[in-house]
Amino acid sequence: MMNNTAIYIFNRIVRLSILFFILYLIFTNFGTFLMILGIIFVGIAFLIYNFKKKIKTSGFQFKFDETQFRNGQNFNFNDFNNFNNSNFNGFANAPRGDEIQKAKDFFGFTHSPTKEEIKKKYKELARKYHPDINGGDDKQMKELNHYRDILMKTVE
């Protein structure tokens, strides 16, 4: 028991001496450390300043027009004339598989329905879920419209 206590006290003394040595090195060389950090900071600021200056004087422009694509391979700038006016009904806005399955379950379809089947079932369910019949609750009618849109996207 006495031996374990001596080892414990010796370990604590060694740890404290290491800690004090590290603190001594930090505080005696702290000025040097701050000067090195300052030099690095000023060097980085100088590089950024020169880089920005070089970009401004080299005539860098972030602008795309038809003239910059004349050397492109098989690029037709006219393909993008209505880009901002399109409604993006492409792959990115396609309904997910789980949404399609929920829509089929809501409508009661077990197969992939045709456009006419969707319209017929929609009219039937619209009579059932209409807010005037449901006491003003339009939550189910909104779901019906949402799921109809999803199913119509899959048919088209």
CNS distance restraints for C-alpha pairs under 8 A (distance, minus, plus):
assign (resid   1 and name CA) (resid   5 and name CA) 6.53 0.50 0.50
assign (resid   2 and name CA) (resid   6 and name CA) 6.37 0.50 0.50
assign (resid   3 and name CA) (resid   7 and name CA) 6.34 0.50 0.50
assign (resid   4 and name CA) (resid   8 and name CA) 6.13 0.50 0.50
assign (resid   5 and name CA) (resid   9 and name CA) 6.16 0.50 0.50
assign (resid   6 and name CA) (resid  10 and name CA) 6.08 0.50 0.50
assign (resid   7 and name CA) (resid  11 and name CA) 6.13 0.50 0.50
assign (resid   8 and name CA) (resid  12 and name CA) 6.27 0.50 0.50
assign (resid   9 and name CA) (resid  13 and name CA) 6.24 0.50 0.50
assign (resid  10 and name CA) (resid  14 and name CA) 6.24 0.50 0.50
assign (resid  11 and name CA) (resid  15 and name CA) 6.15 0.50 0.50
assign (resid  12 and name CA) (resid  16 and name CA) 6.16 0.50 0.50
assign (resid  13 and name CA) (resid  17 and name CA) 6.09 0.50 0.50
assign (resid  14 and name CA) (resid  18 and name CA) 6.20 0.50 0.50
assign (resid  15 and name CA) (resid  19 and name CA) 6.19 0.50 0.50
assign (resid  16 and name CA) (resid  20 and name CA) 6.10 0.50 0.50
assign (resid  17 and name CA) (resid  21 and name CA) 6.07 0.50 0.50
assign (resid  18 and name CA) (resid  22 and name CA) 6.21 0.50 0.50
assign (resid  19 and name CA) (resid  23 and name CA) 6.21 0.50 0.50
assign (resid  20 and name CA) (resid  24 and name CA) 6.02 0.50 0.50
assign (resid  21 and name CA) (resid  25 and name CA) 6.27 0.50 0.50
assign (resid  22 and name CA) (resid  26 and name CA) 6.19 0.50 0.50
assign (resid  23 and name CA) (resid  27 and name CA) 6.14 0.50 0.50
assign (resid  24 and name CA) (resid  28 and name CA) 5.95 0.50 0.50
assign (resid  25 and name CA) (resid  29 and name CA) 5.91 0.50 0.50
assign (resid  25 and name CA) (resid  30 and name CA) 7.95 0.50 0.50
assign (resid  26 and name CA) (resid  30 and name CA) 5.44 0.50 0.50
assign (resid  27 and name CA) (resid  31 and name CA) 7.93 0.50 0.50
assign (resid  29 and name CA) (resid  33 and name CA) 6.19 0.50 0.50
assign (resid  30 and name CA) (resid  34 and name CA) 6.14 0.50 0.50
assign (resid  31 and name CA) (resid  35 and name CA) 6.23 0.50 0.50
assign (resid  32 and name CA) (resid  36 and name CA) 6.26 0.50 0.50
assign (resid  33 and name CA) (resid  37 and name CA) 6.28 0.50 0.50
assign (resid  34 and name CA) (resid  38 and name CA) 6.08 0.50 0.50
assign (resid  35 and name CA) (resid  39 and name CA) 6.18 0.50 0.50
assign (resid  36 and name CA) (resid  40 and name CA) 6.22 0.50 0.50
assign (resid  37 and name CA) (resid  41 and name CA) 6.10 0.50 0.50
assign (resid  38 and name CA) (resid  42 and name CA) 6.10 0.50 0.50
assign (resid  39 and name CA) (resid  43 and name CA) 6.06 0.50 0.50
assign (resid  40 and name CA) (resid  44 and name CA) 6.22 0.50 0.50
assign (resid  41 and name CA) (resid  45 and name CA) 6.21 0.50 0.50
assign (resid  42 and name CA) (resid  46 and name CA) 6.08 0.50 0.50
assign (resid  43 and name CA) (resid  47 and name CA) 6.26 0.50 0.50
assign (resid  44 and name CA) (resid  48 and name CA) 6.23 0.50 0.50
assign (resid  45 and name CA) (resid  49 and name CA) 6.11 0.50 0.50
assign (resid  46 and name CA) (resid  50 and name CA) 6.21 0.50 0.50
assign (resid  47 and name CA) (resid  51 and name CA) 6.08 0.50 0.50
assign (resid  48 and name CA) (resid  52 and name CA) 6.19 0.50 0.50
assign (resid  49 and name CA) (resid  53 and name CA) 6.17 0.50 0.50
assign (resid  50 and name CA) (resid  54 and name CA) 6.03 0.50 0.50
assign (resid  51 and name CA) (resid  55 and name CA) 6.29 0.50 0.50
assign (resid  52 and name CA) (resid  56 and name CA) 6.30 0.50 0.50
assign (resid  53 and name CA) (resid  57 and name CA) 6.24 0.50 0.50
assign (resid  54 and name CA) (resid  58 and name CA) 5.91 0.50 0.50
assign (resid  55 and name CA) (resid  59 and name CA) 6.77 0.50 0.50
assign (resid  55 and name CA) (resid  60 and name CA) 5.73 0.50 0.50
assign (resid  56 and name CA) (resid  60 and name CA) 6.40 0.50 0.50
assign (resid  64 and name CA) (resid  68 and name CA) 6.43 0.50 0.50
assign (resid  65 and name CA) (resid  69 and name CA) 7.23 0.50 0.50
assign (resid  66 and name CA) (resid  70 and name CA) 6.67 0.50 0.50
assign (resid  66 and name CA) (resid  77 and name CA) 6.12 0.50 0.50
assign (resid  69 and name CA) (resid  75 and name CA) 6.96 0.50 0.50
assign (resid  69 and name CA) (resid  77 and name CA) 7.52 0.50 0.50
assign (resid  70 and name CA) (resid  75 and name CA) 7.76 0.50 0.50
assign (resid  77 and name CA) (resid  81 and name CA) 7.41 0.50 0.50
assign (resid  82 and name CA) (resid  86 and name CA) 6.15 0.50 0.50
assign (resid  88 and name CA) (resid  92 and name CA) 7.74 0.50 0.50
assign (resid  88 and name CA) (resid  93 and name CA) 7.04 0.50 0.50
assign (resid  89 and name CA) (resid  93 and name CA) 5.77 0.50 0.50
assign (resid  89 and name CA) (resid  94 and name CA) 7.23 0.50 0.50
assign (resid  90 and name CA) (resid  94 and name CA) 6.47 0.50 0.50
assign (resid  94 and name CA) (resid 153 and name CA) 7.41 0.50 0.50
assign (resid  95 and name CA) (resid  99 and name CA) 6.32 0.50 0.50
assign (resid  95 and name CA) (resid 100 and name CA) 6.66 0.50 0.50
assign (resid  95 and name CA) (resid 150 and name CA) 6.23 0.50 0.50
assign (resid  95 and name CA) (resid 153 and name CA) 7.58 0.50 0.50
assign (resid  95 and name CA) (resid 154 and name CA) 7.77 0.50 0.50
assign (resid  96 and name CA) (resid 100 and name CA) 6.42 0.50 0.50
assign (resid  97 and name CA) (resid 101 and name CA) 6.30 0.50 0.50
assign (resid  98 and name CA) (resid 102 and name CA) 6.18 0.50 0.50
assign (resid  99 and name CA) (resid 103 and name CA) 6.12 0.50 0.50
assign (resid  99 and name CA) (resid 147 and name CA) 7.96 0.50 0.50
assign (resid  99 and name CA) (resid 150 and name CA) 7.48 0.50 0.50
assign (resid 100 and name CA) (resid 104 and name CA) 6.20 0.50 0.50
assign (resid 100 and name CA) (resid 147 and name CA) 7.81 0.50 0.50
assign (resid 100 and name CA) (resid 150 and name CA) 6.51 0.50 0.50
assign (resid 100 and name CA) (resid 151 and name CA) 6.61 0.50 0.50
assign (resid 101 and name CA) (resid 105 and name CA) 6.15 0.50 0.50
assign (resid 102 and name CA) (resid 106 and name CA) 6.05 0.50 0.50
assign (resid 102 and name CA) (resid 147 and name CA) 7.80 0.50 0.50
assign (resid 103 and name CA) (resid 107 and name CA) 6.18 0.50 0.50
assign (resid 103 and name CA) (resid 147 and name CA) 4.78 0.50 0.50
assign (resid 103 and name CA) (resid 148 and name CA) 7.25 0.50 0.50
assign (resid 103 and name CA) (resid 150 and name CA) 7.03 0.50 0.50
assign (resid 103 and name CA) (resid 151 and name CA) 6.72 0.50 0.50
assign (resid 104 and name CA) (resid 108 and name CA) 5.80 0.50 0.50
assign (resid 104 and name CA) (resid 109 and name CA) 4.93 0.50 0.50
assign (resid 104 and name CA) (resid 110 and name CA) 6.84 0.50 0.50
assign (resid 104 and name CA) (resid 111 and name CA) 7.95 0.50 0.50
assign (resid 104 and name CA) (resid 151 and name CA) 7.61 0.50 0.50
assign (resid 105 and name CA) (resid 109 and name CA) 6.08 0.50 0.50
assign (resid 105 and name CA) (resid 110 and name CA) 7.48 0.50 0.50
assign (resid 106 and name CA) (resid 144 and name CA) 7.74 0.50 0.50
assign (resid 106 and name CA) (resid 147 and name CA) 7.61 0.50 0.50
assign (resid 107 and name CA) (resid 121 and name CA) 6.83 0.50 0.50
assign (resid 107 and name CA) (resid 122 and name CA) 7.66 0.50 0.50
assign (resid 107 and name CA) (resid 125 and name CA) 7.87 0.50 0.50
assign (resid 109 and name CA) (resid 113 and name CA) 6.95 0.50 0.50
assign (resid 113 and name CA) (resid 117 and name CA) 5.91 0.50 0.50
assign (resid 113 and name CA) (resid 118 and name CA) 6.41 0.50 0.50
assign (resid 113 and name CA) (resid 155 and name CA) 7.67 0.50 0.50
assign (resid 114 and name CA) (resid 118 and name CA) 6.34 0.50 0.50
assign (resid 114 and name CA) (resid 155 and name CA) 6.59 0.50 0.50
assign (resid 115 and name CA) (resid 119 and name CA) 6.30 0.50 0.50
assign (resid 115 and name CA) (resid 152 and name CA) 6.85 0.50 0.50
assign (resid 115 and name CA) (resid 155 and name CA) 6.42 0.50 0.50
assign (resid 116 and name CA) (resid 120 and name CA) 6.11 0.50 0.50
assign (resid 117 and name CA) (resid 121 and name CA) 6.08 0.50 0.50
assign (resid 118 and name CA) (resid 122 and name CA) 5.87 0.50 0.50
assign (resid 118 and name CA) (resid 148 and name CA) 7.21 0.50 0.50
assign (resid 118 and name CA) (resid 151 and name CA) 7.50 0.50 0.50
assign (resid 118 and name CA) (resid 152 and name CA) 7.62 0.50 0.50
assign (resid 119 and name CA) (resid 123 and name CA) 6.27 0.50 0.50
assign (resid 120 and name CA) (resid 124 and name CA) 6.41 0.50 0.50
assign (resid 121 and name CA) (resid 125 and name CA) 6.11 0.50 0.50
assign (resid 122 and name CA) (resid 126 and name CA) 5.81 0.50 0.50
assign (resid 122 and name CA) (resid 144 and name CA) 7.55 0.50 0.50
assign (resid 122 and name CA) (resid 148 and name CA) 7.13 0.50 0.50
assign (resid 123 and name CA) (resid 127 and name CA) 6.35 0.50 0.50
assign (resid 124 and name CA) (resid 128 and name CA) 6.66 0.50 0.50
assign (resid 125 and name CA) (resid 129 and name CA) 5.99 0.50 0.50
assign (resid 125 and name CA) (resid 144 and name CA) 7.67 0.50 0.50
assign (resid 126 and name CA) (resid 130 and name CA) 5.49 0.50 0.50
assign (resid 126 and name CA) (resid 141 and name CA) 6.88 0.50 0.50
assign (resid 126 and name CA) (resid 144 and name CA) 7.51 0.50 0.50
assign (resid 127 and name CA) (resid 133 and name CA) 7.88 0.50 0.50
assign (resid 128 and name CA) (resid 133 and name CA) 7.23 0.50 0.50
assign (resid 128 and name CA) (resid 134 and name CA) 7.88 0.50 0.50
assign (resid 129 and name CA) (resid 133 and name CA) 6.93 0.50 0.50
assign (resid 129 and name CA) (resid 134 and name CA) 6.20 0.50 0.50
assign (resid 129 and name CA) (resid 138 and name CA) 7.64 0.50 0.50
assign (resid 129 and name CA) (resid 140 and name CA) 6.02 0.50 0.50
assign (resid 129 and name CA) (resid 141 and name CA) 5.52 0.50 0.50
assign (resid 130 and name CA) (resid 134 and name CA) 6.12 0.50 0.50
assign (resid 130 and name CA) (resid 138 and name CA) 6.99 0.50 0.50
assign (resid 130 and name CA) (resid 141 and name CA) 6.07 0.50 0.50
assign (resid 131 and name CA) (resid 135 and name CA) 5.94 0.50 0.50
assign (resid 131 and name CA) (resid 136 and name CA) 4.44 0.50 0.50
assign (resid 131 and name CA) (resid 137 and name CA) 5.21 0.50 0.50
assign (resid 131 and name CA) (resid 138 and name CA) 5.00 0.50 0.50
assign (resid 131 and name CA) (resid 141 and name CA) 7.13 0.50 0.50
assign (resid 132 and name CA) (resid 136 and name CA) 5.62 0.50 0.50
assign (resid 134 and name CA) (resid 138 and name CA) 7.70 0.50 0.50
assign (resid 138 and name CA) (resid 142 and name CA) 6.18 0.50 0.50
assign (resid 139 and name CA) (resid 143 and name CA) 6.35 0.50 0.50
assign (resid 140 and name CA) (resid 144 and name CA) 6.06 0.50 0.50
assign (resid 141 and name CA) (resid 145 and name CA) 6.23 0.50 0.50
assign (resid 142 and name CA) (resid 146 and name CA) 6.13 0.50 0.50
assign (resid 143 and name CA) (resid 147 and name CA) 6.03 0.50 0.50
assign (resid 144 and name CA) (resid 148 and name CA) 6.01 0.50 0.50
assign (resid 145 and name CA) (resid 149 and name CA) 6.25 0.50 0.50
assign (resid 146 and name CA) (resid 150 and name CA) 6.42 0.50 0.50
assign (resid 147 and name CA) (resid 151 and name CA) 6.19 0.50 0.50
assign (resid 148 and name CA) (resid 152 and name CA) 6.04 0.50 0.50
assign (resid 149 and name CA) (resid 153 and name CA) 6.22 0.50 0.50
assign (resid 150 and name CA) (resid 154 and name CA) 6.60 0.50 0.50
assign (resid 151 and name CA) (resid 155 and name CA) 6.41 0.50 0.50
assign (resid 152 and name CA) (resid 156 and name CA) 6.21 0.50 0.50
